[in-house]
Amino acid sequence: MPFLPDLPIPDGLIFSSGGGAEGAAFADTLFSLFILFLAAKIGEEVFRRINQPGVIGELLGGFIVGPFALGLAHVSITAEVFAELGVVILLFTVGLEVRIDDLVKVGPMAIAVGTIGFILPIIAGVGIGLAIGEEVLPAALIGLALAATSIGITSRVLAEMGVLDRAFSRVILGAAIVDDILALLAIGLLSGFAEGDLGIDTVLTLMAGLAFVGIGLALAPLGRRLPRKLFVWPRFADTPVVPVFIIMFAGALLAQFVGLAAIIGAFVVGLIIAETPVREEVEHGFRSLLGIFAPFFFAVTGANIDMSALIDPELLVIVLILAVMGVLTKLVGGIAGSWKLGKWNSVVVGVGMSPRGEVGIVVSALGLSLGLINREIYAVLLAAVILTTLVAPVMLQWTVPRAPRDERHPEEAGTGAA
Amino acid sequence: MPFLPDLPIPDGLIFSSGGGAEGAAFADTLFSLFILFLAAKIGEEVFRRINQPGVIGELLGGFIVGPFALGLAHVSITAEVFAELGVVILLFTVGLEVRIDDLVKVGPMAIAVGTIGFILPIIAGVGIGLAIGEEVLPAALIGLALAATSIGITSRVLAEMGVLDRAFSRVILGAAIVDDILALLAIGLLSGFAEGDLGIDTVLTLMAGLAFVGIGLALAPLGRRLPRKLFVWPRFADTPVVPVFIIMFAGALLAQFVGLAAIIGAFVVGLIIAETPVREEVEHGFRSLLGIFAPFFFAVTGANIDMSALIDPELLVIVLILAVMGVLTKLVGGIAGSWKLGKWNSVVVGVGMSPRGEVGIVVSALGLSLGLINREIYAVLLAAVILTTLVAPVMLQWTVPRAPRDERHPEEAGTGAA
């Protein structure tokens, strides 16, 4: 890249257009990005050809070239940024597919699924924590690490299967929002307890999070009144893609700023844009962006999988118990909260809520940094989180075809007409 | 991002989906990217509204938010990677617009423009270097820093003006390839001289560079025989966008590997894809990618502008002399090499070849690291390079409308029909 700072440059990189001071790191970063992308696509191809979810192939491709296997690619901050933008764009495009009215319709159900499916894993985690001899606070941390759903993988699988318009998909998406708000509250409470001061900060953070989602959902129906020219008034914009990209990016950053996940912000922006006349144009224009960025999310997720905790048989047992309880509790949450959708539909909701991700990792890292848990428990938690993530796509592929579309209840019937 | 390594995380970032070990750097990087993009687009908007080239607005937007002005955004390696991919995608899409036959037709002219426009700045630079009291080798370095054209800015302006199909555009693009090969040779020779061993490496590097371009240009016409299904055979590919992105990325990395600029590789891949039946689909699909990535190139270039050398009046004079001579020598190269295109058309070629960029920076950094030049001369060279870059878009906007399309000579006439 041009105009680099004035530092000596390493030999052999002097020709590189990415030369200069950070030349080596730059070239390595670019090469790793290419390898991660290529591995994800090859992995997807192989898995699709054996009729398995492409996303597992992408995860595995990333794992194989990543630092815990072949080591061909390293996961730089740049790769993480590509991955984050990938999942942000993914959730934004998922938001584009959802009509706000349909989401509001399943609101009570989503709240039930989200809440039950958040409390049960905490109880299970605390139980397991106490059973293996941890104190109350560490046990609570284990529970919390097991609580929060990560919607990225599920969204991708549902989109791949073409069932984002089904009621269970909307319940999952709504429940993911509820889940994220509860995580916001719980992490605030836990850090407050651990640091001995449960200040007004937690309350403020929670209120900011609720306000963000509330205002976003309230604004969405107003999108119908926005004219197309609002999105293409800038001279630089022939299409709404760049202006909407800016809005999406801003929404993701704002969500992150108030303490929510960036993807929740992108999803809410997607909901709003879905109501405007530019929806189809944006959906079309974002297809290439999704195709280029999203694979990084799955490849990087795969590349970061460190299964070393699974080598010790004793730890392996704890990992498996945590992972199984993690899936079971979300399954119960899904079934109990969305029973009205019918048996298999509610099972799909539970399965869809199973993958844990960034919040689980962040909570575990928080526990480690606060001294609540040691490195062993930390590794165990990571491995359990990863397992729930790997299992979900397979289970979704198995359960979704069993969930009938013709269940006789208003939500699912309503969808068919939409 | 999920699955981060097991390190403590900074307070306040625990909610961030980008949390974890590198949480702070990650959040900062993401925010800086947003600011750079936003600034580029606001800058472009302002400049378009006052009927000036949008690209200057993007550069200026980046400069204003960058570390040498307001400091709202910092230029991380991630931003450099986005910028590099931006200019790679830009040159790839430019390649899509060019037919290989048309490029070969202007081949001799491009070689003349590229060669004359490479030798003259070296002579001028050496002269100025000797005049300010430098030794031969440092003076040669100053000449070389002034020699190599950077095609990114010119491509963008020509595309913005809708004149990529004109003969002068093709001459510029062809001459840029010649220019890059000469730079490859010259840098090899200079480092050889400076390090006292002029080995076989230089010859090998040059041959690899020539082979890359030669094979690429020879392959391009074969593109016509490639069926569409070759680009969409993977199950993951509904459209050719993702496979072609992989090929473009590989071409850019390969060019960099053999010592050429990454953008030359992307341009050559663009030439090849332009001959295939998927050209239009790819062009369409890459429009959003171009819209999202390319602004980073200009914003980052702007953000890295450090004009501190211009504060000292004595240095300022040298900067201005170097910049003026830099533009004049390219102008003479353009006029002398492409005189057959007619007066104004050949002036446009010269103006289009004026912007210097990454190679100038890299050569200057090389000179600094080899101890050939001191920090003052280094800063002077950077400032001169930047000036040639800033001046070109304005001059292009002034000269292109004066270059008549109806010049009576086979190349330009042939273009009208294409």
Interface residues (C-beta under 8 A of the other chain):
Chain A: M1 P2 F3 L4 P5 D6 L7 P8 I9 I14 F15 S16 S17 G18 G19 G20 A21 E22 A25 F26 A27 T29 L30 F31 L33 F34 F37 L38 K41 E44 E45 R48 R49 G54 S76 I77 T78 E80 V81 A83 E84 V87 S150 A183 L184 I187 S191 T205 P234 R235 F236 T239 V241 V242 F245 I246 F249 A250 L253 Q256 G259 L260 A261 A262 I263 G285 F286 R287 S288 L289 G291 I292 V300 T301 N304 I305 D306 G357 E358 V359 I361 V362 V363 A365 L366 L368 S369 R375 Y378 A379 L382 I386
Chain B: M1 P2 F3 L4 P5 D6 L7 P8 I9 I14 F15 S16 S17 G18 G19 G20 A21 E22 A25 F26 A27 T29 L30 F31 L33 F34 F37 L38 K41 E44 E45 R48 R49 G54 S76 I77 T78 E80 V81 A83 E84 V87 S150 L184 I187 S191 T205 P234 R235 F236 T239 V241 V242 F245 I246 F249 A250 L253 Q256 G259 L260 A261 A262 I263 G285 F286 R287 S288 L289 G291 I292 V300 T301 N304 I305 D306 G357 E358 V359 I361 V362 A365 L366 L368 S369 R375 Y378 A379 L382 I386
